[in-house]
Amino acid sequence: MKKLMSSFSMVAALAAIVSVATFSVGCAGDRTHRSTGAYLDDKSIATKVKADLIGDPDVKAAQVKVNVFKGDVQLSGFVDSDLQKQKAEQIARNVNGVNYVRNDLVVRSANEPAGSQRRLDEPLNK
């Protein structure tokens, strides 16, 4: 009976060690993949940037998409003016945890309707 309990304890301890090792390796990041902690940090940063954009009266936050990878923020979408583009970048830069901001926002031309989406390789005048 003691031998059975000892074997059971050893198997349980081995299972605990294997599961901890599996989870720690499975959650580790590398150059192209984020760790679980970095993923959660990036989601938090993206949420904070988006909330700050929503709170700003100059920027139409619904037009701005925010992507974050390892603290680097990419802004994309269409805005109505250079002021909105610059303001969105400034807001993103001021969020804690942001390393770099890539501003890929496109300023919509004055004769383009707000609801339309033009392909970037499509000429303006047809």
C-alpha positions as CSV (number, residue, x, y, z in Angstrom):
1,M,0.0,0.0,0.0
2,K,2.8,2.4,0.9
3,K,4.5,1.6,-2.4
4,L,1.3,2.3,-4.3
5,M,0.9,5.7,-2.6
6,S,4.5,6.5,-3.3
7,S,4.1,5.6,-7.0
8,F,0.9,7.7,-7.1
9,S,2.7,10.7,-5.6
10,M,5.6,10.4,-8.0
11,V,3.3,10.2,-11.0
12,A,1.3,13.2,-9.7
13,A,4.5,15.2,-9.2
14,L,5.8,14.3,-12.7
15,A,2.4,15.3,-14.3
16,A,2.6,18.6,-12.5
17,I,6.1,19.3,-13.8
18,V,5.2,18.3,-17.3
19,S,2.1,20.5,-17.4
20,V,4.0,23.5,-16.0
21,A,6.7,23.0,-18.6
22,T,4.2,22.6,-21.4
23,F,2.3,25.8,-20.4
24,S,5.4,27.9,-20.0
25,V,6.8,26.8,-23.4
26,G,3.5,27.2,-25.1
27,C,3.1,30.7,-23.8
28,A,6.6,31.9,-24.8
29,G,7.0,34.3,-27.6
30,D,9.7,34.6,-30.3
31,R,10.7,37.1,-32.9
32,T,7.5,36.7,-34.9
33,H,5.0,35.5,-32.2
34,R,3.9,37.2,-29.1
35,S,3.9,35.6,-25.7
36,T,0.5,35.5,-23.9
37,G,1.5,38.5,-21.7
38,A,2.6,40.6,-24.7
39,Y,-0.6,39.7,-26.5
40,L,-2.7,40.9,-23.5
41,D,-0.5,44.1,-23.3
42,D,-1.1,44.8,-27.0
43,K,-4.8,44.4,-26.6
44,S,-4.7,46.8,-23.6
45,I,-2.8,49.3,-25.6
46,A,-5.1,49.0,-28.6
47,T,-8.1,49.5,-26.4
48,K,-6.6,52.6,-24.7
49,V,-5.7,54.1,-28.1
50,K,-9.2,53.5,-29.4
51,A,-10.8,54.9,-26.3
52,D,-8.6,58.1,-26.5
53,L,-9.5,58.5,-30.2
54,I,-13.2,58.2,-29.3
55,G,-12.8,60.8,-26.6
56,D,-11.2,63.3,-29.0
57,P,-13.7,65.7,-30.8
58,D,-11.3,66.3,-33.7
59,V,-10.9,62.6,-34.7
60,K,-13.6,60.4,-36.1
61,A,-12.6,57.2,-34.3
62,A,-14.9,55.0,-36.3
63,Q,-12.8,55.6,-39.4
64,V,-9.5,54.6,-37.7
65,K,-8.4,51.0,-37.3
66,V,-5.8,50.4,-34.6
67,N,-3.4,47.3,-34.7
68,V,-0.7,46.7,-32.1
69,F,2.2,44.2,-32.2
70,K,4.7,44.2,-29.4
71,G,3.9,47.8,-28.5
72,D,4.2,49.1,-32.1
73,V,0.9,50.7,-33.2
74,Q,-0.3,50.9,-36.8
75,L,-3.1,53.3,-37.6
76,S,-5.0,52.7,-40.8
77,G,-8.2,53.8,-42.5
78,F,-9.5,57.1,-43.9
79,V,-9.8,60.5,-42.3
80,D,-11.2,63.8,-43.6
81,S,-8.1,66.1,-43.0
82,D,-4.4,66.2,-42.3
83,L,-5.3,67.6,-38.8
84,Q,-7.3,64.4,-38.0
85,K,-4.4,62.3,-39.3
86,Q,-1.8,64.2,-37.2
87,K,-4.1,64.3,-34.1
88,A,-4.7,60.5,-34.3
89,E,-0.9,59.9,-34.4
90,Q,-0.3,62.2,-31.5
91,I,-3.0,60.5,-29.4
92,A,-1.5,57.1,-30.1
93,R,2.0,58.3,-29.2
94,N,0.8,59.6,-25.8
95,V,-0.6,56.2,-24.7
96,N,1.6,54.4,-22.1
97,G,3.3,51.3,-23.5
98,V,3.5,52.5,-27.1
99,N,7.0,52.1,-28.6
100,Y,6.4,53.4,-32.2
101,V,3.4,54.6,-34.3
102,R,3.1,53.9,-38.0
103,N,0.5,56.3,-39.4
104,D,-1.0,54.7,-42.5
105,L,-4.1,56.9,-42.4
106,V,-5.2,58.2,-45.8
107,V,-6.7,61.7,-46.1
108,R,-9.9,61.4,-48.1
109,S,-10.1,63.8,-51.0
110,A,-12.7,66.6,-50.8
111,N,-14.7,65.3,-53.8
112,E,-14.9,61.7,-52.4
113,P,-18.2,60.9,-50.6
114,A,-17.7,59.8,-46.9
115,G,-19.3,56.4,-47.4
116,S,-17.3,55.4,-50.5
117,Q,-14.2,53.4,-50.4
118,R,-11.7,53.8,-53.2
119,R,-8.9,51.3,-53.9
120,L,-5.5,52.9,-53.4
121,D,-4.3,51.8,-56.9
122,E,-7.4,53.3,-58.5
123,P,-7.0,56.7,-60.2
124,L,-8.8,59.7,-58.6
125,N,-10.3,61.0,-61.9
126,K,-12.1,58.5,-64.2
